[in-house]
Amino acid sequence: MGAVVVLVVAALAVTVGIGIVRGAMAPTQEVPVAVTPTRTPTTTADLYVHVSGAVRTPGLYVLPQGSRVVDAVAAAGGFTDDADRDAVNLARAVSDGEQLPVPRVGETAVTTGTAGTTADGRVNLNTADAAALEELPRIGPALAERIIAWRDDNGRFTSVDDLLAVPGIGDKMLSSLRDLVTV
């Protein structure tokens, strides 16, 4: 089991290294806006991610389901020389419709609120961290952790009704949360 964990960590390190090397080898000229791709998604598993800021080719990218921030940054040509690489969690999974701003050194990261909170104030069940979930009524640390554990074990929430599968959430609680959350 330990060997498997070591192999997985090594594979992730190699993937991140390849992305960084590709970014370093790309031309240093930034393109103001690049919209990719010209095709429409062929499956519902495609994710549209807008990568902006300190990347070589900012724009809209279609990535396969399960993609991570490292994949989005690599699709955008990698980091520019002035990118604040430590401000970006490369291991985080991206979600459909997400804007991924990459700050430059000295800039503060642009956010729409707490991690996992949309611009309209709703909490995205697929991207929210424990702090965002705990802002919901009747959701404390234990229930927030159960929601995250369910997401980790079962994959993305496909509808708000999936909350019923989380231990401790029933019909009454779901009805109080329905307008406050999204997927």
mmCIF file of the C-alpha atoms, coordinates in Angstrom:
data_MODEL
# 
_entry.id   MODEL 
# 
loop_
_atom_site.group_PDB 
_atom_site.id 
_atom_site.type_symbol 
_atom_site.label_atom_id 
_atom_site.label_alt_id 
_atom_site.label_comp_id 
_atom_site.label_asym_id 
_atom_site.label_entity_id 
_atom_site.label_seq_id 
_atom_site.pdbx_PDB_ins_code 
_atom_site.Cartn_x 
_atom_site.Cartn_y 
_atom_site.Cartn_z 
_atom_site.occupancy 
_atom_site.B_iso_or_equiv 
_atom_site.pdbx_formal_charge 
_atom_site.auth_seq_id 
_atom_site.auth_comp_id 
_atom_site.auth_asym_id 
_atom_site.auth_atom_id 
_atom_site.pdbx_PDB_model_num 
ATOM 1   C CA . MET A 1 1   ? 0.000   0.000  0.000   1.00 0.00 ? 1   MET A CA 1 
ATOM 2   C CA . GLY A 1 2   ? 2.856   2.364  0.855   1.00 0.00 ? 2   GLY A CA 1 
ATOM 3   C CA . ALA A 1 3   ? 4.501   1.678  -2.491  1.00 0.00 ? 3   ALA A CA 1 
ATOM 4   C CA . VAL A 1 4   ? 1.276   2.596  -4.299  1.00 0.00 ? 4   VAL A CA 1 
ATOM 5   C CA . VAL A 1 5   ? 1.095   5.897  -2.412  1.00 0.00 ? 5   VAL A CA 1 
ATOM 6   C CA . VAL A 1 6   ? 4.727   6.629  -3.280  1.00 0.00 ? 6   VAL A CA 1 
ATOM 7   C CA . LEU A 1 7   ? 4.052   5.860  -6.961  1.00 0.00 ? 7   LEU A CA 1 
ATOM 8   C CA . VAL A 1 8   ? 0.989   8.119  -7.037  1.00 0.00 ? 8   VAL A CA 1 
ATOM 9   C CA . VAL A 1 9   ? 2.896   10.979 -5.394  1.00 0.00 ? 9   VAL A CA 1 
ATOM 10  C CA . ALA A 1 10  ? 5.814   10.458 -7.799  1.00 0.00 ? 10  ALA A CA 1 
ATOM 11  C CA . ALA A 1 11  ? 3.446   10.484 -10.804 1.00 0.00 ? 11  ALA A CA 1 
ATOM 12  C CA . LEU A 1 12  ? 1.852   13.731 -9.583  1.00 0.00 ? 12  LEU A CA 1 
ATOM 13  C CA . ALA A 1 13  ? 5.294   15.290 -9.099  1.00 0.00 ? 13  ALA A CA 1 
ATOM 14  C CA . VAL A 1 14  ? 6.336   14.285 -12.628 1.00 0.00 ? 14  VAL A CA 1 
ATOM 15  C CA . THR A 1 15  ? 3.097   15.733 -14.060 1.00 0.00 ? 15  THR A CA 1 
ATOM 16  C CA . VAL A 1 16  ? 3.612   19.043 -12.253 1.00 0.00 ? 16  VAL A CA 1 
ATOM 17  C CA . GLY A 1 17  ? 7.271   19.082 -13.347 1.00 0.00 ? 17  GLY A CA 1 
ATOM 18  C CA . ILE A 1 18  ? 6.306   18.540 -16.987 1.00 0.00 ? 18  ILE A CA 1 
ATOM 19  C CA . GLY A 1 19  ? 3.795   21.392 -16.776 1.00 0.00 ? 19  GLY A CA 1 
ATOM 20  C CA . ILE A 1 20  ? 6.402   23.711 -15.292 1.00 0.00 ? 20  ILE A CA 1 
ATOM 21  C CA . VAL A 1 21  ? 9.010   22.736 -17.909 1.00 0.00 ? 21  VAL A CA 1 
ATOM 22  C CA . ARG A 1 22  ? 6.503   23.223 -20.724 1.00 0.00 ? 22  ARG A CA 1 
ATOM 23  C CA . GLY A 1 23  ? 5.606   26.623 -19.291 1.00 0.00 ? 23  GLY A CA 1 
ATOM 24  C CA . ALA A 1 24  ? 9.254   27.607 -19.090 1.00 0.00 ? 24  ALA A CA 1 
ATOM 25  C CA . MET A 1 25  ? 9.891   26.518 -22.688 1.00 0.00 ? 25  MET A CA 1 
ATOM 26  C CA . ALA A 1 26  ? 6.914   28.415 -24.130 1.00 0.00 ? 26  ALA A CA 1 
ATOM 27  C CA . PRO A 1 27  ? 7.494   31.810 -25.785 1.00 0.00 ? 27  PRO A CA 1 
ATOM 28  C CA . THR A 1 28  ? 7.512   34.721 -23.332 1.00 0.00 ? 28  THR A CA 1 
ATOM 29  C CA . GLN A 1 29  ? 5.090   36.857 -25.348 1.00 0.00 ? 29  GLN A CA 1 
ATOM 30  C CA . GLU A 1 30  ? 1.685   37.089 -23.672 1.00 0.00 ? 30  GLU A CA 1 
ATOM 31  C CA . VAL A 1 31  ? -1.429  37.018 -25.806 1.00 0.00 ? 31  VAL A CA 1 
ATOM 32  C CA . PRO A 1 32  ? -4.157  39.341 -24.460 1.00 0.00 ? 32  PRO A CA 1 
ATOM 33  C CA . VAL A 1 33  ? -7.048  36.949 -25.119 1.00 0.00 ? 33  VAL A CA 1 
ATOM 34  C CA . ALA A 1 34  ? -7.123  33.498 -26.647 1.00 0.00 ? 34  ALA A CA 1 
ATOM 35  C CA . VAL A 1 35  ? -10.366 31.606 -26.861 1.00 0.00 ? 35  VAL A CA 1 
ATOM 36  C CA . THR A 1 36  ? -9.957  27.888 -27.280 1.00 0.00 ? 36  THR A CA 1 
ATOM 37  C CA . PRO A 1 37  ? -11.433 25.609 -28.507 1.00 0.00 ? 37  PRO A CA 1 
ATOM 38  C CA . THR A 1 38  ? -13.551 26.202 -31.554 1.00 0.00 ? 38  THR A CA 1 
ATOM 39  C CA . ARG A 1 39  ? -15.511 23.020 -31.003 1.00 0.00 ? 39  ARG A CA 1 
ATOM 40  C CA . THR A 1 40  ? -18.496 22.454 -28.773 1.00 0.00 ? 40  THR A CA 1 
ATOM 41  C CA . PRO A 1 41  ? -18.282 19.877 -26.008 1.00 0.00 ? 41  PRO A CA 1 
ATOM 42  C CA . THR A 1 42  ? -19.063 16.364 -27.082 1.00 0.00 ? 42  THR A CA 1 
ATOM 43  C CA . THR A 1 43  ? -19.994 15.083 -23.651 1.00 0.00 ? 43  THR A CA 1 
ATOM 44  C CA . THR A 1 44  ? -21.388 16.482 -20.456 1.00 0.00 ? 44  THR A CA 1 
ATOM 45  C CA . ALA A 1 45  ? -18.056 15.553 -18.863 1.00 0.00 ? 45  ALA A CA 1 
ATOM 46  C CA . ASP A 1 46  ? -16.287 18.486 -20.572 1.00 0.00 ? 46  ASP A CA 1 
ATOM 47  C CA . LEU A 1 47  ? -15.461 21.422 -18.312 1.00 0.00 ? 47  LEU A CA 1 
ATOM 48  C CA . TYR A 1 48  ? -15.222 25.012 -19.508 1.00 0.00 ? 48  TYR A CA 1 
ATOM 49  C CA . VAL A 1 49  ? -12.531 26.842 -17.524 1.00 0.00 ? 49  VAL A CA 1 
ATOM 50  C CA . HIS A 1 50  ? -11.491 30.472 -18.042 1.00 0.00 ? 50  HIS A CA 1 
ATOM 51  C CA . VAL A 1 51  ? -7.796  30.844 -17.203 1.00 0.00 ? 51  VAL A CA 1 
ATOM 52  C CA . SER A 1 52  ? -6.672  34.451 -16.749 1.00 0.00 ? 52  SER A CA 1 
ATOM 53  C CA . GLY A 1 53  ? -3.817  36.469 -15.330 1.00 0.00 ? 53  GLY A CA 1 
ATOM 54  C CA . ALA A 1 54  ? -0.169  35.409 -15.323 1.00 0.00 ? 54  ALA A CA 1 
ATOM 55  C CA . VAL A 1 55  ? -0.328  32.558 -17.853 1.00 0.00 ? 55  VAL A CA 1 
ATOM 56  C CA . ARG A 1 56  ? 1.182   32.538 -21.331 1.00 0.00 ? 56  ARG A CA 1 
ATOM 57  C CA . THR A 1 57  ? -2.121  32.253 -23.236 1.00 0.00 ? 57  THR A CA 1 
ATOM 58  C CA . PRO A 1 58  ? -5.117  33.349 -21.150 1.00 0.00 ? 58  PRO A CA 1 
ATOM 59  C CA . GLY A 1 59  ? -8.452  32.198 -22.468 1.00 0.00 ? 59  GLY A CA 1 
ATOM 60  C CA . LEU A 1 60  ? -11.315 29.749 -22.301 1.00 0.00 ? 60  LEU A CA 1 
ATOM 61  C CA . TYR A 1 61  ? -10.359 26.081 -22.320 1.00 0.00 ? 61  TYR A CA 1 
ATOM 62  C CA . VAL A 1 62  ? -12.338 22.859 -22.497 1.00 0.00 ? 62  VAL A CA 1 
ATOM 63  C CA . LEU A 1 63  ? -10.863 20.234 -20.202 1.00 0.00 ? 63  LEU A CA 1 
ATOM 64  C CA . PRO A 1 64  ? -11.971 16.690 -19.459 1.00 0.00 ? 64  PRO A CA 1 
ATOM 65  C CA . GLN A 1 65  ? -13.920 15.892 -16.300 1.00 0.00 ? 65  GLN A CA 1 
ATOM 66  C CA . GLY A 1 66  ? -11.594 15.397 -13.332 1.00 0.00 ? 66  GLY A CA 1 
ATOM 67  C CA . SER A 1 67  ? -9.054  17.977 -14.501 1.00 0.00 ? 67  SER A CA 1 
ATOM 68  C CA . ARG A 1 68  ? -6.985  19.866 -11.955 1.00 0.00 ? 68  ARG A CA 1 
ATOM 69  C CA . VAL A 1 69  ? -5.607  23.402 -11.835 1.00 0.00 ? 69  VAL A CA 1 
ATOM 70  C CA . VAL A 1 70  ? -2.263  22.080 -13.121 1.00 0.00 ? 70  VAL A CA 1 
ATOM 71  C CA . ASP A 1 71  ? -4.078  20.887 -16.280 1.00 0.00 ? 71  ASP A CA 1 
ATOM 72  C CA . ALA A 1 72  ? -5.762  24.269 -16.794 1.00 0.00 ? 72  ALA A CA 1 
ATOM 73  C CA . VAL A 1 73  ? -2.487  26.168 -16.349 1.00 0.00 ? 73  VAL A CA 1 
ATOM 74  C CA . ALA A 1 74  ? -0.734  23.778 -18.760 1.00 0.00 ? 74  ALA A CA 1 
ATOM 75  C CA . ALA A 1 75  ? -3.538  24.257 -21.325 1.00 0.00 ? 75  ALA A CA 1 
ATOM 76  C CA . ALA A 1 76  ? -2.965  28.015 -21.042 1.00 0.00 ? 76  ALA A CA 1 
ATOM 77  C CA . GLY A 1 77  ? 0.716   27.575 -21.904 1.00 0.00 ? 77  GLY A CA 1 
ATOM 78  C CA . GLY A 1 78  ? 2.053   27.549 -18.361 1.00 0.00 ? 78  GLY A CA 1 
ATOM 79  C CA . PHE A 1 79  ? 2.984   30.335 -15.994 1.00 0.00 ? 79  PHE A CA 1 
ATOM 80  C CA . THR A 1 80  ? 4.587   33.588 -17.109 1.00 0.00 ? 80  THR A CA 1 
ATOM 81  C CA . ASP A 1 81  ? 7.878   34.559 -15.490 1.00 0.00 ? 81  ASP A CA 1 
ATOM 82  C CA . ASP A 1 82  ? 6.141   36.976 -13.087 1.00 0.00 ? 82  ASP A CA 1 
ATOM 83  C CA . ALA A 1 83  ? 3.437   34.519 -11.942 1.00 0.00 ? 83  ALA A CA 1 
ATOM 84  C CA . ASP A 1 84  ? 3.006   33.970 -8.212  1.00 0.00 ? 84  ASP A CA 1 
ATOM 85  C CA . ARG A 1 85  ? 3.115   30.178 -8.414  1.00 0.00 ? 85  ARG A CA 1 
ATOM 86  C CA . ASP A 1 86  ? 2.651   29.728 -4.670  1.00 0.00 ? 86  ASP A CA 1 
ATOM 87  C CA . ALA A 1 87  ? -0.720  31.518 -4.793  1.00 0.00 ? 87  ALA A CA 1 
ATOM 88  C CA . VAL A 1 88  ? -2.233  28.765 -6.965  1.00 0.00 ? 88  VAL A CA 1 
ATOM 89  C CA . ASN A 1 89  ? -3.171  25.312 -5.654  1.00 0.00 ? 89  ASN A CA 1 
ATOM 90  C CA . LEU A 1 90  ? -2.154  23.142 -8.620  1.00 0.00 ? 90  LEU A CA 1 
ATOM 91  C CA . ALA A 1 91  ? -3.695  20.009 -7.094  1.00 0.00 ? 91  ALA A CA 1 
ATOM 92  C CA . ARG A 1 92  ? -7.239  21.439 -6.725  1.00 0.00 ? 92  ARG A CA 1 
ATOM 93  C CA . ALA A 1 93  ? -9.915  20.026 -9.027  1.00 0.00 ? 93  ALA A CA 1 
ATOM 94  C CA . VAL A 1 94  ? -11.490 22.579 -11.376 1.00 0.00 ? 94  VAL A CA 1 
ATOM 95  C CA . SER A 1 95  ? -15.216 22.893 -11.906 1.00 0.00 ? 95  SER A CA 1 
ATOM 96  C CA . ASP A 1 96  ? -17.303 23.734 -14.945 1.00 0.00 ? 96  ASP A CA 1 
ATOM 97  C CA . GLY A 1 97  ? -17.721 27.457 -15.505 1.00 0.00 ? 97  GLY A CA 1 
ATOM 98  C CA . GLU A 1 98  ? -14.862 28.385 -13.194 1.00 0.00 ? 98  GLU A CA 1 
ATOM 99  C CA . GLN A 1 99  ? -12.620 31.377 -13.742 1.00 0.00 ? 99  GLN A CA 1 
ATOM 100 C CA . LEU A 1 100 ? -9.077  30.613 -12.636 1.00 0.00 ? 100 LEU A CA 1 
ATOM 101 C CA . PRO A 1 101 ? -7.146  33.850 -12.047 1.00 0.00 ? 101 PRO A CA 1 
ATOM 102 C CA . VAL A 1 102 ? -3.372  33.422 -11.705 1.00 0.00 ? 102 VAL A CA 1 
ATOM 103 C CA . PRO A 1 103 ? -1.901  36.419 -9.843  1.00 0.00 ? 103 PRO A CA 1 
ATOM 104 C CA . ARG A 1 104 ? 1.467   37.996 -10.529 1.00 0.00 ? 104 ARG A CA 1 
ATOM 105 C CA . VAL A 1 105 ? 4.059   38.314 -7.754  1.00 0.00 ? 105 VAL A CA 1 
ATOM 106 C CA . GLY A 1 106 ? 2.923   41.151 -5.501  1.00 0.00 ? 106 GLY A CA 1 
ATOM 107 C CA . GLU A 1 107 ? -0.745  40.947 -6.528  1.00 0.00 ? 107 GLU A CA 1 
ATOM 108 C CA . THR A 1 108 ? -3.382  39.540 -4.262  1.00 0.00 ? 108 THR A CA 1 
ATOM 109 C CA . ALA A 1 109 ? -5.315  36.587 -5.616  1.00 0.00 ? 109 ALA A CA 1 
ATOM 110 C CA . VAL A 1 110 ? -8.692  37.541 -7.075  1.00 0.00 ? 110 VAL A CA 1 
ATOM 111 C CA . THR A 1 111 ? -11.548 35.668 -5.464  1.00 0.00 ? 111 THR A CA 1 
ATOM 112 C CA . THR A 1 112 ? -15.308 35.845 -5.539  1.00 0.00 ? 112 THR A CA 1 
ATOM 113 C CA . GLY A 1 113 ? -15.544 35.288 -1.792  1.00 0.00 ? 113 GLY A CA 1 
ATOM 114 C CA . THR A 1 114 ? -14.837 32.251 0.292   1.00 0.00 ? 114 THR A CA 1 
ATOM 115 C CA . ALA A 1 115 ? -13.472 29.267 -1.643  1.00 0.00 ? 115 ALA A CA 1 
ATOM 116 C CA . GLY A 1 116 ? -16.433 27.598 -3.273  1.00 0.00 ? 116 GLY A CA 1 
ATOM 117 C CA . THR A 1 117 ? -18.743 30.615 -3.078  1.00 0.00 ? 117 THR A CA 1 
ATOM 118 C CA . THR A 1 118 ? -20.189 31.880 -6.361  1.00 0.00 ? 118 THR A CA 1 
ATOM 119 C CA . ALA A 1 119 ? -20.532 35.548 -7.300  1.00 0.00 ? 119 ALA A CA 1 
ATOM 120 C CA . ASP A 1 120 ? -24.233 35.424 -6.382  1.00 0.00 ? 120 ASP A CA 1 
ATOM 121 C CA . GLY A 1 121 ? -23.349 34.193 -2.883  1.00 0.00 ? 121 GLY A CA 1 
ATOM 122 C CA . ARG A 1 122 ? -24.424 30.573 -3.300  1.00 0.00 ? 122 ARG A CA 1 
ATOM 123 C CA . VAL A 1 123 ? -22.083 27.847 -2.117  1.00 0.00 ? 123 VAL A CA 1 
ATOM 124 C CA . ASN A 1 124 ? -20.869 25.456 -4.814  1.00 0.00 ? 124 ASN A CA 1 
ATOM 125 C CA . LEU A 1 125 ? -21.025 21.967 -3.320  1.00 0.00 ? 125 LEU A CA 1 
ATOM 126 C CA . ASN A 1 126 ? -18.300 20.755 -5.705  1.00 0.00 ? 126 ASN A CA 1 
ATOM 127 C CA . THR A 1 127 ? -15.679 23.386 -4.865  1.00 0.00 ? 127 THR A CA 1 
ATOM 128 C CA . ALA A 1 128 ? -16.540 24.646 -1.377  1.00 0.00 ? 128 ALA A CA 1 
ATOM 129 C CA . ASP A 1 129 ? -14.105 24.192 1.452   1.00 0.00 ? 129 ASP A CA 1 
ATOM 130 C CA . ALA A 1 130 ? -15.215 23.541 5.034   1.00 0.00 ? 130 ALA A CA 1 
ATOM 131 C CA . ALA A 1 131 ? -15.285 27.267 5.866   1.00 0.00 ? 131 ALA A CA 1 
ATOM 132 C CA . ALA A 1 132 ? -17.719 28.032 3.029   1.00 0.00 ? 132 ALA A CA 1 
ATOM 133 C CA . LEU A 1 133 ? -19.957 25.113 3.984   1.00 0.00 ? 133 LEU A CA 1 
ATOM 134 C CA . GLU A 1 134 ? -20.006 26.192 7.625   1.00 0.00 ? 134 GLU A CA 1 
ATOM 135 C CA . GLU A 1 135 ? -21.462 29.555 6.589   1.00 0.00 ? 135 GLU A CA 1 
ATOM 136 C CA . LEU A 1 136 ? -24.655 27.716 5.647   1.00 0.00 ? 136 LEU A CA 1 
ATOM 137 C CA . PRO A 1 137 ? -27.409 27.541 8.272   1.00 0.00 ? 137 PRO A CA 1 
ATOM 138 C CA . ARG A 1 138 ? -27.275 24.447 10.518  1.00 0.00 ? 138 ARG A CA 1 
ATOM 139 C CA . ILE A 1 139 ? -23.972 23.266 8.973   1.00 0.00 ? 139 ILE A CA 1 
ATOM 140 C CA . GLY A 1 140 ? -21.218 22.920 11.538  1.00 0.00 ? 140 GLY A CA 1 
ATOM 141 C CA . PRO A 1 141 ? -17.684 21.554 11.249  1.00 0.00 ? 141 PRO A CA 1 
ATOM 142 C CA . ALA A 1 142 ? -18.730 17.898 11.505  1.00 0.00 ? 142 ALA A CA 1 
ATOM 143 C CA . LEU A 1 143 ? -21.428 18.123 8.831   1.00 0.00 ? 143 LEU A CA 1 
ATOM 144 C CA . ALA A 1 144 ? -19.163 20.191 6.569   1.00 0.00 ? 144 ALA A CA 1 
ATOM 145 C CA . GLU A 1 145 ? -16.546 17.438 6.807   1.00 0.00 ? 145 GLU A CA 1 
ATOM 146 C CA . ARG A 1 146 ? -19.178 14.780 5.976   1.00 0.00 ? 146 ARG A CA 1 
ATOM 147 C CA . ILE A 1 147 ? -20.203 16.755 2.866   1.00 0.00 ? 147 ILE A CA 1 
ATOM 148 C CA . ILE A 1 148 ? -16.554 16.982 1.756   1.00 0.00 ? 148 ILE A CA 1 
ATOM 149 C CA . ALA A 1 149 ? -15.983 13.294 2.565   1.00 0.00 ? 149 ALA A CA 1 
ATOM 150 C CA . TRP A 1 150 ? -19.050 12.328 0.498   1.00 0.00 ? 150 TRP A CA 1 
ATOM 151 C CA . ARG A 1 151 ? -17.720 14.407 -2.412  1.00 0.00 ? 151 ARG A CA 1 
ATOM 152 C CA . ASP A 1 152 ? -14.264 12.825 -2.095  1.00 0.00 ? 152 ASP A CA 1 
ATOM 153 C CA . ASP A 1 153 ? -15.729 9.301  -1.966  1.00 0.00 ? 153 ASP A CA 1 
ATOM 154 C CA . ASN A 1 154 ? -18.442 9.661  -4.628  1.00 0.00 ? 154 ASN A CA 1 
ATOM 155 C CA . GLY A 1 155 ? -17.211 12.360 -6.979  1.00 0.00 ? 155 GLY A CA 1 
ATOM 156 C CA . ARG A 1 156 ? -18.932 15.593 -7.891  1.00 0.00 ? 156 ARG A CA 1 
ATOM 157 C CA . PHE A 1 157 ? -22.439 16.422 -6.766  1.00 0.00 ? 157 PHE A CA 1 
ATOM 158 C CA . THR A 1 158 ? -24.631 16.244 -9.873  1.00 0.00 ? 158 THR A CA 1 
ATOM 159 C CA . SER A 1 159 ? -27.602 17.949 -8.224  1.00 0.00 ? 159 SER A CA 1 
ATOM 160 C CA . VAL A 1 160 ? -28.446 19.638 -4.933  1.00 0.00 ? 160 VAL A CA 1 
ATOM 161 C CA . ASP A 1 161 ? -30.622 16.598 -4.137  1.00 0.00 ? 161 ASP A CA 1 
ATOM 162 C CA . ASP A 1 162 ? -27.426 14.523 -3.793  1.00 0.00 ? 162 ASP A CA 1 
ATOM 163 C CA . LEU A 1 163 ? -27.075 16.141 -0.356  1.00 0.00 ? 163 LEU A CA 1 
ATOM 164 C CA . LEU A 1 164 ? -29.689 13.641 0.861   1.00 0.00 ? 164 LEU A CA 1 
ATOM 165 C CA . ALA A 1 165 ? -27.026 10.937 0.587   1.00 0.00 ? 165 ALA A CA 1 
ATOM 166 C CA . VAL A 1 166 ? -24.834 12.749 3.139   1.00 0.00 ? 166 VAL A CA 1 
ATOM 167 C CA . PRO A 1 167 ? -25.382 11.355 6.651   1.00 0.00 ? 167 PRO A CA 1 
ATOM 168 C CA . GLY A 1 168 ? -27.147 13.948 8.799   1.00 0.00 ? 168 GLY A CA 1 
ATOM 169 C CA . ILE A 1 169 ? -28.979 15.751 5.970   1.00 0.00 ? 169 ILE A CA 1 
ATOM 170 C CA . GLY A 1 170 ? -32.660 15.041 5.589   1.00 0.00 ? 170 GLY A CA 1 
ATOM 171 C CA . ASP A 1 171 ? -35.529 16.487 3.574   1.00 0.00 ? 171 ASP A CA 1 
ATOM 172 C CA . LYS A 1 172 ? -36.132 19.382 5.976   1.00 0.00 ? 172 LYS A CA 1 
ATOM 173 C CA . MET A 1 173 ? -32.505 20.503 5.994   1.00 0.00 ? 173 MET A CA 1 
ATOM 174 C CA . LEU A 1 174 ? -32.256 20.075 2.220   1.00 0.00 ? 174 LEU A CA 1 
ATOM 175 C CA . SER A 1 175 ? -35.256 22.359 1.687   1.00 0.00 ? 175 SER A CA 1 
ATOM 176 C CA . SER A 1 176 ? -33.618 25.046 3.869   1.00 0.00 ? 176 SER A CA 1 
ATOM 177 C CA . LEU A 1 177 ? -30.358 24.760 1.876   1.00 0.00 ? 177 LEU A CA 1 
ATOM 178 C CA . ARG A 1 178 ? -31.757 24.404 -1.657  1.00 0.00 ? 178 ARG A CA 1 
ATOM 179 C CA . ASP A 1 179 ? -31.646 28.135 -2.549  1.00 0.00 ? 179 ASP A CA 1 
ATOM 180 C CA . LEU A 1 180 ? -28.279 28.679 -0.855  1.00 0.00 ? 180 LEU A CA 1 
ATOM 181 C CA . VAL A 1 181 ? -26.240 26.034 -2.720  1.00 0.00 ? 181 VAL A CA 1 
ATOM 182 C CA . THR A 1 182 ? -25.442 25.056 -6.296  1.00 0.00 ? 182 THR A CA 1 
ATOM 183 C CA . VAL A 1 183 ? -23.477 22.371 -8.162  1.00 0.00 ? 183 VAL A CA 1 
# 
